[in-house]
């Protein structure tokens, strides 16, 4: 620690592991084609923007959140077709729900387990809560390593097991039969299994179908989603579904009024206009396939299959700095993506690309053709 930090009054009371951490960094995207954060690239039409403005202007912001938040829970449950035996709770984004799950499951010597590479908040929330975290590497093709997962479940007897479905940052859906066996193994050890469906609007499958068709096999499965990818990233609203008794216990840890009246009203408005957001998701899926097809014809890079609004792109080179050079080359040309090449050994020389609008994707392809030696689109 530097001398200046040592002299800060009260710093000795801050946990050492917190002082050793790096804060979550958000890239400066001003003036850039922003393809780094898996956001829906489409805005509401002007008429709906004006209508939403009127709605928000009428909200009683002088009062704590109340019935409208309860109404949002009801409408969301209806929107996704949640079984009557299940309940739904709201979070300030999925991040808060992940933290609440760690708090709820923080038994002595408790472990959180997840495949890797995966969403960083699973490990971070576990460690900040004082829990042990175990990451199980995926196979080289980013599929689940079933034997390794089964061994880890048996050895560590986790309290929580996370599966991102589709996964972040690899963007793929895992084999259903493999997942069924892993859910059964984790449940037999007493674990809660969380299916994180943050990218569900762009996916060809949902685990909710399994929950409906096989309720007993999924009695310890919680389904987590967010409205961020739906098109409300700025609203910060996630939700967790599961058997009513389980959700009732986890909901006890939720801070009072954790969802603002403005956030709730935005979400209710979006659900009333679900067809608009469904059309936006369809455009993203179409653009995703076009982008993957174009990247497949480009020399020097390898795109991976995607069921999300992002995709993974590997730079085919012998040295470990190729992705970093391409990242900088794209940024110099006004296109911002995510460099994930240092996150995990399996992501060597990989960039994560958000699927943008048709114009944004054209600009990305043009920048790639210019920044990648020998590339042709």
C-alpha positions in Angstrom: 0.0 0.0 0.0 1.3 3.5 -0.9 2.3 5.9 1.9 -0.6 8.2 0.9 -3.1 5.4 1.4 -1.6 4.4 4.7 -2.4 7.8 6.1 -6.1 7.8 5.2 -8.1 7.9 8.5 -10.2 4.8 9.0 -8.7 2.8 6.1 -7.5 0.1 8.6 -11.2 -0.8 9.1 -11.7 -1.7 5.5 -11.2 -5.4 4.8 -7.8 -6.2 3.2 -9.4 -8.3 0.5 -11.6 -5.3 -0.5 -8.6 -3.0 -0.6 -6.8 -5.5 -2.9 -9.7 -5.6 -5.3 -10.2 -3.5 -8.5 -13.4 -1.6 -8.9 -15.6 -2.7 -11.8 -14.4 -0.7 -14.8 -16.8 0.7 -17.4 -15.1 1.6 -20.7 -15.5 5.2 -22.0 -17.7 4.9 -25.0 -18.2 8.6 -25.9 -18.1 9.0 -29.7 -17.7 5.2 -30.2 -19.8 2.5 -31.8 -20.6 0.9 -28.5 -20.5 -2.9 -28.9 -18.9 -3.8 -25.5 -21.8 -4.3 -23.0 -24.4 -6.6 -24.5 -27.0 -3.8 -24.6 -30.1 -3.8 -26.9 -29.0 -1.2 -29.5 -32.5 0.0 -30.3 -34.4 2.9 -28.7 -38.1 3.3 -28.4 -39.9 5.1 -31.3 -40.5 8.8 -30.6 -44.2 8.3 -29.9 -43.5 5.7 -27.2 -40.8 7.8 -25.7 -43.3 10.7 -25.3 -45.9 8.3 -23.8 -43.4 7.0 -21.4 -42.4 10.5 -20.4 -45.9 11.3 -19.5 -46.2 8.2 -17.5 -43.1 8.8 -15.5 -44.0 12.5 -15.0 -47.2 11.3 -13.2 -45.4 8.9 -10.8 -45.6 9.9 -7.1 -41.8 10.2 -6.5 -42.5 11.7 -3.1 -43.8 8.3 -1.9 -41.9 5.1 -1.2 -42.5 2.3 -3.8 -45.7 0.3 -3.1 -48.6 -1.2 -5.1 -47.0 -0.6 -8.5 -44.0 -2.7 -7.6 -46.4 -5.5 -6.5 -48.2 -5.0 -9.8 -44.9 -5.4 -11.7 -44.3 -8.7 -9.9 -47.7 -10.0 -10.9 -47.4 -8.8 -14.6 -43.9 -10.3 -14.9 -45.1 -13.7 -13.6 -48.0 -13.6 -16.1 -45.7 -12.4 -18.9 -43.3 -15.4 -18.6 -46.0 -18.0 -17.7 -44.7 -18.7 -14.3 -46.3 -21.9 -12.7 -48.8 -21.2 -9.9 -46.5 -23.1 -7.5 -43.7 -20.6 -8.1 -43.1 -17.0 -6.9 -41.1 -14.1 -8.2 -39.0 -11.5 -6.5 -37.4 -8.3 -7.9 -33.8 -7.1 -7.7 -31.9 -4.0 -8.6 -30.5 -5.8 -11.6 -29.4 -9.5 -11.4 -26.2 -8.4 -9.5 -28.3 -7.6 -6.4 -30.0 -11.0 -6.7 -26.7 -12.8 -6.9 -25.5 -11.0 -3.8 -28.7 -11.9 -1.9 -28.3 -15.6 -2.9 -24.8 -15.6 -1.4 -26.2 -14.0 1.8 -29.0 -16.6 2.0 -26.7 -19.6 1.4 -23.8 -18.5 3.6 -23.7 -21.6 5.8 -20.5 -22.5 7.6 -17.9 -23.6 4.9 -20.4 -23.1 2.1 -19.2 -23.2 -1.5 -20.5 -21.6 -4.7 -19.7 -23.6 -7.9 -19.9 -22.6 -11.5 -18.4 -23.4 -14.9 -15.7 -21.1 -16.2 -15.3 -18.9 -18.0 -18.5 -17.4 -16.8 -20.1 -14.3 -15.3 -17.7 -12.7 -12.9 -20.3 -11.8 -10.3 -20.8 -15.4 -9.2 -17.3 -15.6 -7.9 -17.2 -12.0 -6.6 -20.4 -12.2 -4.6 -19.3 -15.5 -3.1 -15.9 -14.2 -2.0 -17.2 -10.9 -0.6 -19.7 -12.9 1.5 -16.8 -15.0 2.8 -17.8 -18.2 0.9 -15.6 -20.5 -1.0 -15.8 -20.3 -4.8 -15.0 -23.2 -7.1 -14.8 -22.7 -10.9 -14.8 -25.7 -13.2 -13.3 -25.1 -16.6 -15.3 -25.8 -19.7 -14.1 -28.0 -22.5 -12.1 -26.4 -25.3 -15.2 -25.9 -27.4 -17.0 -24.2 -24.4 -19.2 -27.2 -23.7 -19.7 -28.4 -20.1 -17.1 -30.8 -18.9 -19.7 -33.2 -17.3 -17.2 -35.5 -15.6 -15.3 -32.6 -14.0 -18.6 -30.9 -13.0 -19.9 -34.1 -11.4 -16.6 -34.7 -9.5 -16.7 -31.1 -8.3 -20.3 -31.4 -7.1 -19.5 -34.6 -5.2 -16.3 -33.3 -3.7 -17.3 -29.8 -2.7 -21.1 -30.3 -2.0 -21.9 -26.7 -3.0 -24.7 -24.7 -1.5 -25.2 -22.8 -4.9 -24.5 -23.9 -8.4 -24.8 -21.4 -11.3 -25.4 -22.1 -14.9 -25.6 -19.1 -17.3 -28.0 -20.2 -20.1 -26.7 -18.9 -22.6 -23.3 -18.4 -21.0 -21.4 -15.2 -20.7 -18.9 -14.5 -22.4 -19.0 -17.6 -24.6 -22.7 -17.0 -25.7 -23.5 -20.7 -26.2 -26.3 -22.9 -24.9 -25.3 -26.1 -23.2 -26.6 -29.5 -23.9 -30.0 -30.1 -22.2 -29.3 -33.7 -21.3 -26.0 -32.8 -19.7 -27.7 -30.0 -17.7 -30.4 -32.4 -16.5 -27.9 -34.8 -15.1 -25.9 -32.0 -13.4 -29.1 -30.5 -11.9 -30.0 -33.9 -10.6 -26.5 -34.4 -9.1 -26.4 -31.0 -7.5 -29.9 -31.3 -6.1 -29.0 -34.7 -4.6 -26.3 -32.9 -2.6 -28.8 -30.4 -1.4 -27.6 -27.5 -3.6 -29.7 -24.7 -5.0 -29.2 -24.5 -8.8 -29.5 -21.1 -10.4 -30.3 -20.9 -14.2 -29.2 -17.5 -15.2 -31.1 -16.5 -18.3 -30.0 -12.9 -18.8 -30.0 -13.4 -22.6 -33.3 -15.2 -22.9 -34.8 -12.8 -25.4 -32.2 -13.9 -28.0 -32.1 -17.6 -27.0 -33.7 -20.5 -28.8 -34.5 -22.3 -25.5 -35.4 -21.5 -21.9 -35.1 -23.7 -18.8 -38.6 -22.6 -17.8 -39.8 -25.3 -20.2 -38.0 -27.9 -18.1 -39.4 -26.4 -14.9 -43.0 -26.7 -16.3 -42.6 -30.2 -17.7 -40.5 -31.7 -14.8 -41.3 -29.8 -11.6 -40.0 -32.5 -9.2 -36.6 -32.7 -11.0 -36.4 -28.9 -10.8 -37.6 -28.5 -7.2 -34.3 -26.9 -6.2 -33.9 -24.8 -9.4 -34.2 -21.0 -9.4 -34.6 -19.1 -12.6 -32.9 -15.7 -12.8 -33.5 -13.1 -15.6 -33.0 -9.4 -16.2 -34.8 -6.7 -18.2 -31.4 -5.2 -19.1 -31.0 -7.3 -22.3 -34.7 -7.0 -23.0 -34.0 -3.3 -23.7 -34.0 -1.7 -20.2 -30.3 -1.8 -19.3 -30.6 1.7 -17.8 -33.5 0.7 -15.6 -31.6 -1.9 -13.6 -34.2 -4.5 -12.9 -33.8 -8.3 -12.5 -36.0 -11.0 -11.2 -35.7 -14.4 -9.5 -38.3 -17.1 -9.8 -38.6 -20.4 -8.0 -40.7 -22.6 -5.7 -42.7 -20.2 -3.5 -41.2 -21.5 -0.3 -37.6 -20.9 -1.5 -38.3 -17.4 -2.9 -40.1 -16.5 0.3 -36.9 -17.1 2.3 -34.5 -15.3 0.0 -36.9 -12.4 -0.3 -36.5 -11.8 3.4 -33.0 -10.5 2.7 -34.1 -8.0 0.0 -33.6 -4.4 1.1 -36.8 -2.4 1.6 -37.8 -0.5 -1.5 -34.9 -1.9 -3.6 -36.8 -1.2 -6.8 -37.7 2.5 -7.4 -41.1 3.6 -8.5 -39.6 5.0 -11.7 -37.9 1.7 -12.5 -41.1 -0.2 -11.9 -43.2 2.1 -14.1 -40.6 1.8 -16.9 -40.8 -2.0 -16.7 -44.6 -2.0 -16.6 -44.6 0.3 -19.7 -42.2 -2.0 -21.5 -44.3 -5.1 -20.7 -47.4 -3.3 -22.0 -45.5 -2.8 -25.3 -43.9 -6.3 -25.3 -44.4 -6.6 -29.1 -42.1 -3.6 -29.7 -39.3 -5.3 -27.7 -40.0 -8.7 -29.3 -39.5 -7.0 -32.7 -36.2 -5.5 -31.5 -35.0 -8.9 -30.3 -35.9 -10.4 -33.7 -33.8 -7.8 -35.4 -30.9 -8.6 -33.1 -31.2 -12.3 -33.8 -31.2 -11.6 -37.6 -28.2 -9.3 -37.4 -26.4 -11.9 -35.2 -26.7 -14.5 -37.9 -25.6 -12.0 -40.6 -22.6 -11.0 -38.5 -21.5 -14.6 -37.8 -21.8 -15.5 -41.5 -19.7 -12.5 -42.5 -17.1 -13.2 -39.8 -16.9 -16.8 -41.0 -15.7 -15.6 -44.3 -13.0 -13.4 -42.8 -9.5 -14.6 -42.8 -7.6 -14.7 -39.5 -10.6 -14.9 -37.1 -12.9 -17.6 -35.8 -16.5 -16.7 -34.7 -18.2 -19.1 -32.2 -21.9 -20.0 -32.3 -24.2 -17.7 -30.3 -27.6 -17.9 -28.7 -27.3 -14.4 -27.2 -27.0 -10.8 -28.3 -23.2 -11.1 -28.3 -20.6 -13.5 -29.8 -17.1 -14.6 -29.1 -14.4 -14.0 -31.8 -11.0 -15.6 -31.6 -8.0 -14.0 -33.4 -6.1 -16.9 -35.0 -2.5 -16.0 -34.2 0.5 -17.6 -32.4 1.2 -14.8 -29.9 -1.0 -13.9 -26.9 -1.3 -10.2 -27.8 -3.1 -10.6 -31.0 -6.6 -9.9 -29.5 -5.3 -6.9 -27.6 -3.8 -5.4 -30.8 -7.1 -6.0 -32.6 -9.0 -4.4 -29.8 -6.9 -1.3 -29.9 -7.1 -1.3 -33.7 -10.9 -1.3 -33.5 -10.9 1.4 -30.8 -8.7 3.6 -33.0 -11.4 3.2 -35.7 -14.2 4.2 -33.4 -15.5 0.7 -32.5 -15.6 -0.4 -28.9 -15.8 -4.1 -28.0 -14.7 -6.2 -25.0 -11.3 -7.7 -24.7 -11.8 -10.9 -22.7 -8.5 -12.6 -23.8 -7.0 -12.3 -20.3 -10.1 -13.4 -18.3 -9.5 -17.2 -18.6 -7.0 -19.4 -20.4 -9.8 -20.8 -22.6 -10.4 -17.3 -23.9 -7.0 -16.8 -25.3 -7.0 -14.2 -28.0 -10.8 -13.7 -27.8 -12.9 -10.6 -28.1 -16.6 -10.4 -27.2 -18.7 -8.5 -29.7 -22.2 -7.2 -28.9 -24.6 -7.5 -31.8 -25.6 -3.9 -32.9 -27.8 -2.4 -35.4 -27.3 -3.1 -39.1 -25.3 0.1 -39.5 -23.2 -0.6 -36.4 -22.4 -4.1 -37.5 -21.3 -2.8 -40.9 -19.0 -0.4 -39.2 -17.6 -3.2 -37.1 -16.9 -5.4 -40.2 -15.3 -2.5 -42.0 -13.1 -1.7 -38.9 -12.1 -5.4 -38.6 -11.1 -5.5 -42.3 -8.9 -2.5 -41.8 -7.4 -3.5 -38.4 -6.8 -7.2 -38.9 -3.8 -8.0 -41.1 -4.8 -10.0 -44.2 -8.5 -9.9 -43.3 -11.1 -9.7 -46.1 -14.8 -9.3 -45.7 
